[in-house]
Amino acid sequence: MSEKQNGQFLMAAKAGDEHAFASLVRVYQDRVYSLAYYMTKNHHDAEDVAQEVFLKIWRALPSYRGENEPDAWIMKIAKNACYDFLKSRRQVEPLEREIDGEVVERPLADPDPDSNPPEAAVLSEQRDEVAKALLRLPPEQREILTLRYVDGLSYEQLARVMSLGMGTVKSKLWRAKKALKNILQNGNISE
């Protein structure tokens, strides 16, 4: 979907069109969930936060004036909802849990194993390593990397979503990539 179409959906939803709002939810649900998952580190919490994000968007529609791009406006609401959730929780969710005496890892997204099983196994292992390394980063670094590389936001969109100047976005992104690379190269993935 184009930014222009998303803007049209947003304006139609503002006018009370529930079908347009449903279309917005379909367009943004994966991106919002993805950000929430990387911020909360938990599937159920990410679902709760994503649901809260869309409630906040619905409530904020009357104040939307079309000045900001829909992507930036929606992802800023999502980012703020994640921070609100983390502030209210003030605890760290481990990568593993003990269930009935057995250590179980939290599931992470896997590639399609039917396409090429050996390649899928390598990709899955690499994703697990990157996901674990991301969890070792401070929330702000994890957020900027997720918004840029998972959600695909441009530098301009990052600046609007994070309420930062362009130079600050670039330096924070550079520092976050450097920190992630350091964790991955040094093998400091597990705590």
C-alpha positions, 0 to 999 in steps of 0.5 A: 500500500502506498503512503497516499492510500494509507493517508486516504484510509486514515482520513476516511477513518477519521470521518467515521468509516470503520471499513477504512480503519479496518484496512489501516489495521490490516496494513499496519498490524504486522509492523506494529506487532513486530515493533511491540515484540522487539520492545516487549520481548514477549508474544502475548505482551506484544499482542496486548500492546498492538491491540492498545496501539490500535485503540489509541489510534482510533481515539486519536483520529479526531486530532489527526490533521494530515500534517504527518505521514501516516507511517510516521504518525502510526509508528510514533503512537506504537513506539509510545505505547511500547514505552508506556507498557515497559514503564508500567511493567519495569521488568525484563522478560527472559528469553527462556522460561521454565515450564513443568521443569523444562526450559522452553525458549520463547518462539521467534519467527522462522523461515519457511522450512519447506523451501530449503531445509538446510538453508532454513536451519541456518537462517533460523539460527542466524535470526535467533542470534540476532534476536538474542543480540537485539535483546541485549541492547538498551531499549532505545537502540533496539527500537531504532534498529527495529524501526529501520530494518524490520519496519523499513522506516526511512531516516526522515520517518525515524526522525519524525517517529522518534522526535529527533533531528536527522543528524541525531537519528543517523548517529544513534543508528550508527551507535546501535549498529556498532553495539549490535555488531560488537555483541554478535562478533564477541559472542556475548549473546546469552546472559 
